[in-house]
């Protein structure tokens, strides 16, 4: 079984994005939901994951609204595959009108 973490960085302000709600799904089933800490991290999200395709949904709209910043994307959804038994880290680099992600370590 594999584990999952995430990290959200606010690229405009150059700081961790604290207070972003992140929800993990397996198909249409919600597995877990957490809020990023002061360092923009969720150290462990959800249960141990067997191989499969999963989706992370970041509530970016609420994050930017709390800062009174207009944003184009109300949420960011990232689908990813768990293939091997290991730790998976899915970071998100965020701005009001763009985002980027990659498979972290």
CNS distance restraints for C-alpha pairs under 8 A (distance, minus, plus):
assign (resid   1 and name CA) (resid  48 and name CA) 5.38 0.50 0.50
assign (resid   1 and name CA) (resid  49 and name CA) 5.16 0.50 0.50
assign (resid   1 and name CA) (resid  50 and name CA) 4.97 0.50 0.50
assign (resid   1 and name CA) (resid  51 and name CA) 7.52 0.50 0.50
assign (resid   1 and name CA) (resid  85 and name CA) 5.32 0.50 0.50
assign (resid   1 and name CA) (resid  86 and name CA) 7.28 0.50 0.50
assign (resid   2 and name CA) (resid  48 and name CA) 5.32 0.50 0.50
assign (resid   2 and name CA) (resid  49 and name CA) 4.83 0.50 0.50
assign (resid   2 and name CA) (resid  50 and name CA) 6.38 0.50 0.50
assign (resid   2 and name CA) (resid  51 and name CA) 7.94 0.50 0.50
assign (resid   2 and name CA) (resid  82 and name CA) 7.50 0.50 0.50
assign (resid   2 and name CA) (resid  84 and name CA) 7.49 0.50 0.50
assign (resid   2 and name CA) (resid  85 and name CA) 4.95 0.50 0.50
assign (resid   2 and name CA) (resid  86 and name CA) 4.93 0.50 0.50
assign (resid   2 and name CA) (resid  87 and name CA) 5.52 0.50 0.50
assign (resid   2 and name CA) (resid  88 and name CA) 7.16 0.50 0.50
assign (resid   3 and name CA) (resid  44 and name CA) 7.01 0.50 0.50
assign (resid   3 and name CA) (resid  45 and name CA) 7.55 0.50 0.50
assign (resid   3 and name CA) (resid  46 and name CA) 7.85 0.50 0.50
assign (resid   3 and name CA) (resid  47 and name CA) 7.26 0.50 0.50
assign (resid   3 and name CA) (resid  48 and name CA) 5.29 0.50 0.50
assign (resid   3 and name CA) (resid  49 and name CA) 6.16 0.50 0.50
assign (resid   3 and name CA) (resid  86 and name CA) 6.70 0.50 0.50
assign (resid   3 and name CA) (resid  87 and name CA) 4.79 0.50 0.50
assign (resid   3 and name CA) (resid  88 and name CA) 6.06 0.50 0.50
assign (resid   4 and name CA) (resid  43 and name CA) 7.74 0.50 0.50
assign (resid   4 and name CA) (resid  44 and name CA) 5.74 0.50 0.50
assign (resid   4 and name CA) (resid  45 and name CA) 5.53 0.50 0.50
assign (resid   4 and name CA) (resid  46 and name CA) 7.24 0.50 0.50
assign (resid   4 and name CA) (resid  48 and name CA) 7.94 0.50 0.50
assign (resid   4 and name CA) (resid  49 and name CA) 7.98 0.50 0.50
assign (resid   4 and name CA) (resid  87 and name CA) 5.90 0.50 0.50
assign (resid   4 and name CA) (resid  88 and name CA) 4.81 0.50 0.50
assign (resid   4 and name CA) (resid  89 and name CA) 5.75 0.50 0.50
assign (resid   4 and name CA) (resid  90 and name CA) 7.70 0.50 0.50
assign (resid   5 and name CA) (resid  41 and name CA) 7.63 0.50 0.50
assign (resid   5 and name CA) (resid  42 and name CA) 5.66 0.50 0.50
assign (resid   5 and name CA) (resid  43 and name CA) 4.98 0.50 0.50
assign (resid   5 and name CA) (resid  44 and name CA) 4.95 0.50 0.50
assign (resid   5 and name CA) (resid  45 and name CA) 5.64 0.50 0.50
assign (resid   5 and name CA) (resid  87 and name CA) 7.90 0.50 0.50
assign (resid   5 and name CA) (resid  88 and name CA) 6.44 0.50 0.50
assign (resid   5 and name CA) (resid  89 and name CA) 4.82 0.50 0.50
assign (resid   5 and name CA) (resid  90 and name CA) 6.46 0.50 0.50
assign (resid   6 and name CA) (resid  41 and name CA) 5.82 0.50 0.50
assign (resid   6 and name CA) (resid  42 and name CA) 5.38 0.50 0.50
assign (resid   6 and name CA) (resid  43 and name CA) 6.71 0.50 0.50
assign (resid   6 and name CA) (resid  44 and name CA) 7.91 0.50 0.50
assign (resid   6 and name CA) (resid  45 and name CA) 7.79 0.50 0.50
assign (resid   6 and name CA) (resid  89 and name CA) 5.42 0.50 0.50
assign (resid   6 and name CA) (resid  90 and name CA) 4.87 0.50 0.50
assign (resid   6 and name CA) (resid  91 and name CA) 5.11 0.50 0.50
assign (resid   6 and name CA) (resid  92 and name CA) 7.54 0.50 0.50
assign (resid   7 and name CA) (resid  16 and name CA) 8.00 0.50 0.50
assign (resid   7 and name CA) (resid  36 and name CA) 7.53 0.50 0.50
assign (resid   7 and name CA) (resid  40 and name CA) 5.46 0.50 0.50
assign (resid   7 and name CA) (resid  41 and name CA) 4.33 0.50 0.50
assign (resid   7 and name CA) (resid  42 and name CA) 6.39 0.50 0.50
assign (resid   7 and name CA) (resid  89 and name CA) 7.91 0.50 0.50
assign (resid   7 and name CA) (resid  90 and name CA) 6.92 0.50 0.50
assign (resid   7 and name CA) (resid  91 and name CA) 4.64 0.50 0.50
assign (resid   7 and name CA) (resid  92 and name CA) 6.19 0.50 0.50
assign (resid   8 and name CA) (resid  16 and name CA) 6.13 0.50 0.50
assign (resid   8 and name CA) (resid  17 and name CA) 5.34 0.50 0.50
assign (resid   8 and name CA) (resid  18 and name CA) 7.77 0.50 0.50
assign (resid   8 and name CA) (resid  20 and name CA) 7.91 0.50 0.50
assign (resid   8 and name CA) (resid  36 and name CA) 7.54 0.50 0.50
assign (resid   8 and name CA) (resid  40 and name CA) 5.04 0.50 0.50
assign (resid   8 and name CA) (resid  41 and name CA) 6.42 0.50 0.50
assign (resid   8 and name CA) (resid  91 and name CA) 5.87 0.50 0.50
assign (resid   8 and name CA) (resid  92 and name CA) 4.76 0.50 0.50
assign (resid   8 and name CA) (resid  93 and name CA) 5.94 0.50 0.50
assign (resid   8 and name CA) (resid  94 and name CA) 7.01 0.50 0.50
assign (resid   9 and name CA) (resid  14 and name CA) 7.24 0.50 0.50
assign (resid   9 and name CA) (resid  15 and name CA) 6.02 0.50 0.50
assign (resid   9 and name CA) (resid  16 and name CA) 4.38 0.50 0.50
assign (resid   9 and name CA) (resid  17 and name CA) 5.04 0.50 0.50
assign (resid   9 and name CA) (resid  40 and name CA) 6.41 0.50 0.50
assign (resid   9 and name CA) (resid  91 and name CA) 8.00 0.50 0.50
assign (resid   9 and name CA) (resid  92 and name CA) 6.36 0.50 0.50
assign (resid   9 and name CA) (resid  93 and name CA) 4.97 0.50 0.50
assign (resid   9 and name CA) (resid  94 and name CA) 5.95 0.50 0.50
assign (resid  10 and name CA) (resid  14 and name CA) 5.64 0.50 0.50
assign (resid  10 and name CA) (resid  15 and name CA) 5.41 0.50 0.50
assign (resid  10 and name CA) (resid  16 and name CA) 5.68 0.50 0.50
assign (resid  10 and name CA) (resid  17 and name CA) 5.22 0.50 0.50
assign (resid  10 and name CA) (resid  93 and name CA) 6.27 0.50 0.50
assign (resid  10 and name CA) (resid  94 and name CA) 5.01 0.50 0.50
assign (resid  10 and name CA) (resid  95 and name CA) 6.02 0.50 0.50
assign (resid  11 and name CA) (resid  15 and name CA) 7.06 0.50 0.50
assign (resid  11 and name CA) (resid  93 and name CA) 6.17 0.50 0.50
assign (resid  11 and name CA) (resid  94 and name CA) 5.55 0.50 0.50
assign (resid  11 and name CA) (resid  95 and name CA) 5.54 0.50 0.50
assign (resid  12 and name CA) (resid  94 and name CA) 7.76 0.50 0.50
assign (resid  12 and name CA) (resid  95 and name CA) 5.73 0.50 0.50
assign (resid  16 and name CA) (resid  38 and name CA) 7.10 0.50 0.50
assign (resid  16 and name CA) (resid  39 and name CA) 5.27 0.50 0.50
assign (resid  16 and name CA) (resid  40 and name CA) 4.54 0.50 0.50
assign (resid  16 and name CA) (resid  41 and name CA) 8.00 0.50 0.50
assign (resid  17 and name CA) (resid  36 and name CA) 7.22 0.50 0.50
assign (resid  17 and name CA) (resid  38 and name CA) 7.52 0.50 0.50
assign (resid  17 and name CA) (resid  39 and name CA) 7.16 0.50 0.50
assign (resid  17 and name CA) (resid  40 and name CA) 4.62 0.50 0.50
assign (resid  18 and name CA) (resid  35 and name CA) 7.75 0.50 0.50
assign (resid  18 and name CA) (resid  36 and name CA) 5.20 0.50 0.50
assign (resid  18 and name CA) (resid  37 and name CA) 5.27 0.50 0.50
assign (resid  18 and name CA) (resid  38 and name CA) 4.85 0.50 0.50
assign (resid  18 and name CA) (resid  39 and name CA) 6.31 0.50 0.50
assign (resid  18 and name CA) (resid  40 and name CA) 4.55 0.50 0.50
assign (resid  18 and name CA) (resid  41 and name CA) 7.63 0.50 0.50
assign (resid  19 and name CA) (resid  35 and name CA) 5.49 0.50 0.50
assign (resid  19 and name CA) (resid  36 and name CA) 5.08 0.50 0.50
assign (resid  19 and name CA) (resid  37 and name CA) 6.33 0.50 0.50
assign (resid  19 and name CA) (resid  38 and name CA) 7.44 0.50 0.50
assign (resid  19 and name CA) (resid  40 and name CA) 7.37 0.50 0.50
assign (resid  19 and name CA) (resid  63 and name CA) 6.75 0.50 0.50
assign (resid  20 and name CA) (resid  35 and name CA) 5.31 0.50 0.50
assign (resid  20 and name CA) (resid  36 and name CA) 5.26 0.50 0.50
assign (resid  20 and name CA) (resid  40 and name CA) 7.70 0.50 0.50
assign (resid  20 and name CA) (resid  58 and name CA) 6.71 0.50 0.50
assign (resid  20 and name CA) (resid  59 and name CA) 6.06 0.50 0.50
assign (resid  20 and name CA) (resid  60 and name CA) 6.65 0.50 0.50
assign (resid  20 and name CA) (resid  62 and name CA) 7.64 0.50 0.50
assign (resid  20 and name CA) (resid  63 and name CA) 5.71 0.50 0.50
assign (resid  21 and name CA) (resid  33 and name CA) 6.91 0.50 0.50
assign (resid  21 and name CA) (resid  34 and name CA) 5.73 0.50 0.50
assign (resid  21 and name CA) (resid  35 and name CA) 4.31 0.50 0.50
assign (resid  21 and name CA) (resid  36 and name CA) 6.52 0.50 0.50
assign (resid  21 and name CA) (resid  58 and name CA) 5.93 0.50 0.50
assign (resid  21 and name CA) (resid  59 and name CA) 5.39 0.50 0.50
assign (resid  21 and name CA) (resid  60 and name CA) 7.98 0.50 0.50
assign (resid  22 and name CA) (resid  33 and name CA) 5.58 0.50 0.50
assign (resid  22 and name CA) (resid  34 and name CA) 5.44 0.50 0.50
assign (resid  22 and name CA) (resid  35 and name CA) 6.00 0.50 0.50
assign (resid  22 and name CA) (resid  36 and name CA) 7.42 0.50 0.50
assign (resid  22 and name CA) (resid  56 and name CA) 6.65 0.50 0.50
assign (resid  22 and name CA) (resid  57 and name CA) 5.62 0.50 0.50
assign (resid  22 and name CA) (resid  58 and name CA) 4.60 0.50 0.50
assign (resid  22 and name CA) (resid  59 and name CA) 6.46 0.50 0.50
assign (resid  23 and name CA) (resid  30 and name CA) 7.17 0.50 0.50
assign (resid  23 and name CA) (resid  31 and name CA) 7.60 0.50 0.50
assign (resid  23 and name CA) (resid  32 and name CA) 5.73 0.50 0.50
assign (resid  23 and name CA) (resid  33 and name CA) 4.19 0.50 0.50
assign (resid  23 and name CA) (resid  34 and name CA) 6.56 0.50 0.50
assign (resid  23 and name CA) (resid  56 and name CA) 5.63 0.50 0.50
assign (resid  23 and name CA) (resid  57 and name CA) 5.18 0.50 0.50
assign (resid  23 and name CA) (resid  58 and name CA) 6.62 0.50 0.50
assign (resid  24 and name CA) (resid  30 and name CA) 6.04 0.50 0.50
assign (resid  24 and name CA) (resid  31 and name CA) 5.51 0.50 0.50
assign (resid  24 and name CA) (resid  32 and name CA) 5.28 0.50 0.50
assign (resid  24 and name CA) (resid  33 and name CA) 6.24 0.50 0.50
assign (resid  24 and name CA) (resid  45 and name CA) 7.42 0.50 0.50
assign (resid  24 and name CA) (resid  46 and name CA) 7.00 0.50 0.50
assign (resid  24 and name CA) (resid  54 and name CA) 7.17 0.50 0.50
assign (resid  24 and name CA) (resid  55 and name CA) 5.79 0.50 0.50
assign (resid  24 and name CA) (resid  56 and name CA) 4.69 0.50 0.50
assign (resid  24 and name CA) (resid  57 and name CA) 6.56 0.50 0.50
assign (resid  25 and name CA) (resid  29 and name CA) 5.43 0.50 0.50
assign (resid  25 and name CA) (resid  30 and name CA) 4.51 0.50 0.50
assign (resid  25 and name CA) (resid  31 and name CA) 5.41 0.50 0.50
assign (resid  25 and name CA) (resid  32 and name CA) 7.36 0.50 0.50
assign (resid  25 and name CA) (resid  54 and name CA) 5.73 0.50 0.50
assign (resid  25 and name CA) (resid  55 and name CA) 5.07 0.50 0.50
assign (resid  25 and name CA) (resid  56 and name CA) 6.37 0.50 0.50
assign (resid  25 and name CA) (resid  57 and name CA) 7.98 0.50 0.50
assign (resid  26 and name CA) (resid  30 and name CA) 6.53 0.50 0.50
assign (resid  26 and name CA) (resid  31 and name CA) 6.71 0.50 0.50
assign (resid  26 and name CA) (resid  53 and name CA) 6.84 0.50 0.50
assign (resid  26 and name CA) (resid  54 and name CA) 4.86 0.50 0.50
assign (resid  26 and name CA) (resid  55 and name CA) 6.51 0.50 0.50
assign (resid  27 and name CA) (resid  53 and name CA) 7.62 0.50 0.50
assign (resid  27 and name CA) (resid  54 and name CA) 6.67 0.50 0.50
assign (resid  27 and name CA) (resid  55 and name CA) 7.51 0.50 0.50
assign (resid  31 and name CA) (resid  46 and name CA) 6.10 0.50 0.50
assign (resid  31 and name CA) (resid  47 and name CA) 7.49 0.50 0.50
assign (resid  32 and name CA) (resid  45 and name CA) 6.63 0.50 0.50
assign (resid  32 and name CA) (resid  46 and name CA) 4.90 0.50 0.50
assign (resid  32 and name CA) (resid  47 and name CA) 7.79 0.50 0.50
assign (resid  33 and name CA) (resid  45 and name CA) 7.29 0.50 0.50
assign (resid  33 and name CA) (resid  46 and name CA) 7.44 0.50 0.50
assign (resid  34 and name CA) (resid  42 and name CA) 6.94 0.50 0.50
assign (resid  34 and name CA) (resid  45 and name CA) 6.92 0.50 0.50
assign (resid  35 and name CA) (resid  42 and name CA) 6.92 0.50 0.50
assign (resid  36 and name CA) (resid  40 and name CA) 4.84 0.50 0.50
assign (resid  36 and name CA) (resid  41 and name CA) 4.80 0.50 0.50
assign (resid  36 and name CA) (resid  42 and name CA) 5.22 0.50 0.50
assign (resid  37 and name CA) (resid  41 and name CA) 5.37 0.50 0.50
assign (resid  37 and name CA) (resid  42 and name CA) 6.62 0.50 0.50
assign (resid  49 and name CA) (resid  82 and name CA) 7.56 0.50 0.50
assign (resid  50 and name CA) (resid  82 and name CA) 7.22 0.50 0.50
assign (resid  50 and name CA) (resid  85 and name CA) 7.82 0.50 0.50
assign (resid  51 and name CA) (resid  81 and name CA) 7.43 0.50 0.50
assign (resid  51 and name CA) (resid  82 and name CA) 4.89 0.50 0.50
assign (resid  51 and name CA) (resid  83 and name CA) 5.05 0.50 0.50
assign (resid  51 and name CA) (resid  84 and name CA) 6.87 0.50 0.50
assign (resid  51 and name CA) (resid  85 and name CA) 7.76 0.50 0.50
assign (resid  52 and name CA) (resid  81 and name CA) 5.77 0.50 0.50
assign (resid  52 and name CA) (resid  82 and name CA) 5.31 0.50 0.50
assign (resid  52 and name CA) (resid  83 and name CA) 6.69 0.50 0.50
assign (resid  53 and name CA) (resid  79 and name CA) 6.95 0.50 0.50
assign (resid  53 and name CA) (resid  80 and name CA) 5.73 0.50 0.50
assign (resid  53 and name CA) (resid  81 and name CA) 4.46 0.50 0.50
assign (resid  53 and name CA) (resid  82 and name CA) 6.24 0.50 0.50
assign (resid  54 and name CA) (resid  79 and name CA) 5.65 0.50 0.50
assign (resid  54 and name CA) (resid  80 and name CA) 5.52 0.50 0.50
assign (resid  54 and name CA) (resid  81 and name CA) 6.29 0.50 0.50
assign (resid  54 and name CA) (resid  82 and name CA) 7.54 0.50 0.50
assign (resid  55 and name CA) (resid  77 and name CA) 6.57 0.50 0.50
assign (resid  55 and name CA) (resid  78 and name CA) 5.44 0.50 0.50
assign (resid  55 and name CA) (resid  79 and name CA) 4.21 0.50 0.50
assign (resid  55 and name CA) (resid  80 and name CA) 6.22 0.50 0.50
assign (resid  56 and name CA) (resid  76 and name CA) 8.00 0.50 0.50
assign (resid  56 and name CA) (resid  77 and name CA) 5.56 0.50 0.50
assign (resid  56 and name CA) (resid  78 and name CA) 5.17 0.50 0.50
assign (resid  56 and name CA) (resid  79 and name CA) 6.43 0.50 0.50
assign (resid  57 and name CA) (resid  75 and name CA) 6.63 0.50 0.50
assign (resid  57 and name CA) (resid  76 and name CA) 5.61 0.50 0.50
assign (resid  57 and name CA) (resid  77 and name CA) 4.35 0.50 0.50
assign (resid  57 and name CA) (resid  78 and name CA) 6.48 0.50 0.50
assign (resid  58 and name CA) (resid  75 and name CA) 5.49 0.50 0.50
assign (resid  58 and name CA) (resid  76 and name CA) 5.11 0.50 0.50
assign (resid  58 and name CA) (resid  77 and name CA) 6.40 0.50 0.50
assign (resid  59 and name CA) (resid  63 and name CA) 6.71 0.50 0.50
assign (resid  59 and name CA) (resid  74 and name CA) 6.60 0.50 0.50
assign (resid  59 and name CA) (resid  75 and name CA) 4.79 0.50 0.50
assign (resid  59 and name CA) (resid  76 and name CA) 6.87 0.50 0.50
assign (resid  60 and name CA) (resid  64 and name CA) 6.25 0.50 0.50
assign (resid  60 and name CA) (resid  73 and name CA) 6.87 0.50 0.50
assign (resid  60 and name CA) (resid  74 and name CA) 5.51 0.50 0.50
assign (resid  60 and name CA) (resid  75 and name CA) 4.88 0.50 0.50
assign (resid  60 and name CA) (resid  76 and name CA) 6.65 0.50 0.50
assign (resid  61 and name CA) (resid  65 and name CA) 6.00 0.50 0.50
assign (resid  61 and name CA) (resid  71 and name CA) 6.68 0.50 0.50
assign (resid  61 and name CA) (resid  73 and name CA) 6.49 0.50 0.50
assign (resid  61 and name CA) (resid  74 and name CA) 3.94 0.50 0.50
assign (resid  61 and name CA) (resid  75 and name CA) 5.90 0.50 0.50
assign (resid  62 and name CA) (resid  66 and name CA) 6.07 0.50 0.50
assign (resid  62 and name CA) (resid  74 and name CA) 7.43 0.50 0.50
assign (resid  63 and name CA) (resid  67 and name CA) 6.87 0.50 0.50
assign (resid  64 and name CA) (resid  68 and name CA) 6.23 0.50 0.50
assign (resid  64 and name CA) (resid  69 and name CA) 5.12 0.50 0.50
assign (resid  64 and name CA) (resid  70 and name CA) 6.72 0.50 0.50
assign (resid  64 and name CA) (resid  71 and name CA) 6.54 0.50 0.50
assign (resid  64 and name CA) (resid  96 and name CA) 7.23 0.50 0.50
assign (resid  65 and name CA) (resid  69 and name CA) 5.64 0.50 0.50
assign (resid  65 and name CA) (resid  70 and name CA) 6.84 0.50 0.50
assign (resid  65 and name CA) (resid  71 and name CA) 7.95 0.50 0.50
assign (resid  69 and name CA) (resid  96 and name CA) 7.46 0.50 0.50
assign (resid  70 and name CA) (resid  96 and name CA) 6.78 0.50 0.50
assign (resid  71 and name CA) (resid  96 and name CA) 4.30 0.50 0.50
assign (resid  71 and name CA) (resid  97 and name CA) 5.98 0.50 0.50
assign (resid  72 and name CA) (resid  96 and name CA) 6.09 0.50 0.50
assign (resid  72 and name CA) (resid  97 and name CA) 5.30 0.50 0.50
assign (resid  73 and name CA) (resid  96 and name CA) 7.13 0.50 0.50
assign (resid  73 and name CA) (resid  97 and name CA) 6.83 0.50 0.50
assign (resid  73 and name CA) (resid  98 and name CA) 7.92 0.50 0.50
assign (resid  82 and name CA) (resid  88 and name CA) 7.79 0.50 0.50
assign (resid  87 and name CA) (resid 105 and name CA) 7.67 0.50 0.50
assign (resid  88 and name CA) (resid 103 and name CA) 7.41 0.50 0.50
assign (resid  88 and name CA) (resid 104 and name CA) 7.13 0.50 0.50
assign (resid  88 and name CA) (resid 105 and name CA) 6.73 0.50 0.50
assign (resid  89 and name CA) (resid 103 and name CA) 6.20 0.50 0.50
assign (resid  89 and name CA) (resid 104 and name CA) 4.87 0.50 0.50
assign (resid  89 and name CA) (resid 105 and name CA) 5.61 0.50 0.50
assign (resid  90 and name CA) (resid 101 and name CA) 6.99 0.50 0.50
assign (resid  90 and name CA) (resid 102 and name CA) 6.35 0.50 0.50
assign (resid  90 and name CA) (resid 103 and name CA) 5.40 0.50 0.50
assign (resid  90 and name CA) (resid 104 and name CA) 5.68 0.50 0.50
assign (resid  91 and name CA) (resid 101 and name CA) 5.70 0.50 0.50
assign (resid  91 and name CA) (resid 102 and name CA) 6.37 0.50 0.50
assign (resid  91 and name CA) (resid 103 and name CA) 7.16 0.50 0.50
assign (resid  91 and name CA) (resid 104 and name CA) 6.42 0.50 0.50
assign (resid  92 and name CA) (resid  99 and name CA) 6.95 0.50 0.50
assign (resid  92 and name CA) (resid 100 and name CA) 5.91 0.50 0.50
assign (resid  92 and name CA) (resid 101 and name CA) 4.82 0.50 0.50
assign (resid  92 and name CA) (resid 102 and name CA) 7.57 0.50 0.50
assign (resid  93 and name CA) (resid  99 and name CA) 5.54 0.50 0.50
assign (resid  93 and name CA) (resid 100 and name CA) 5.12 0.50 0.50
assign (resid  93 and name CA) (resid 101 and name CA) 6.21 0.50 0.50
assign (resid  94 and name CA) (resid  98 and name CA) 6.41 0.50 0.50
assign (resid  94 and name CA) (resid  99 and name CA) 4.63 0.50 0.50
assign (resid  94 and name CA) (resid 100 and name CA) 6.73 0.50 0.50
assign (resid  95 and name CA) (resid  99 and name CA) 6.04 0.50 0.50
